[in-house]
Amino acid sequence: MLVPDPKVVRKLLTQYASLQIAHAERGDAMVARELEDVSYTLCVLMGANAVPDAVAKADALL
């Protein structure tokens, strides 16, 4: 099984957290789209079907 680069995973988790905050504060369409993209990428990279699972797997990896 391939293991994702921890640097890439850390960057995605940081982006995900920042975008969640921005979405909660502003909630505009551009931030929502970026959050959706990062969430999807995180799920694919971690081999998860849902964002909470991807985040948990990423945390375990790091």
C-alpha atoms as one frame of an Amber mdcrd trajectory, in Angstrom:
protein
   0.000   0.000   0.000   1.265   3.460  -0.871   1.616   5.961   1.947   1.028
   9.650   1.182   3.817  12.139   1.773   3.326  13.560   5.284   4.227  17.051
   4.042   1.401  16.950   1.514  -1.027  15.590   4.102  -0.067  18.286   6.611
  -0.548  20.986   3.958  -3.995  19.656   3.038  -5.072  19.455   6.680  -3.925
  23.041   7.215  -5.812  24.211   4.135  -8.896  22.264   5.203  -8.904  23.815
   8.673  -8.309  27.337   7.343 -11.060  26.996   4.762 -13.510  25.659   7.337
 -12.905  28.749   9.450 -13.203  31.066   6.455 -16.403  29.337   5.366 -17.898
  29.698   8.840 -16.976  33.395   8.931 -17.833  34.440   5.378 -19.638  31.543
   3.763 -19.111  32.798   0.219 -19.260  30.545  -2.821 -15.550  30.772  -3.630
 -14.507  29.557  -0.181 -17.138  26.803  -0.311 -15.750  25.593  -3.643 -12.163
  25.609  -2.349 -13.267  23.714   0.755 -15.013  21.143  -1.425 -11.894  20.708
  -3.568  -9.564  20.293  -0.595 -11.997  17.910   1.087 -12.190  15.766  -2.043
  -8.407  15.720  -2.451  -7.931  14.767   1.185 -10.425  11.905   0.841  -8.760
  10.575  -2.302  -5.266  10.872  -0.852  -6.230   9.074   2.354  -8.466   6.478
   0.660 -11.548   7.535   2.612 -15.180   7.957   1.599 -15.953  10.768   4.039
 -14.059  13.808   5.247 -14.116  12.857   8.960 -12.576   9.501   8.060  -9.940
  11.179   5.891  -9.051  13.617   8.666  -8.775  10.778  11.188  -6.523   8.787
   8.851  -4.410  11.866   8.167  -4.032  12.555  11.890  -3.004   8.947  12.473
  -0.433   9.190   9.686   1.085  12.343  11.107
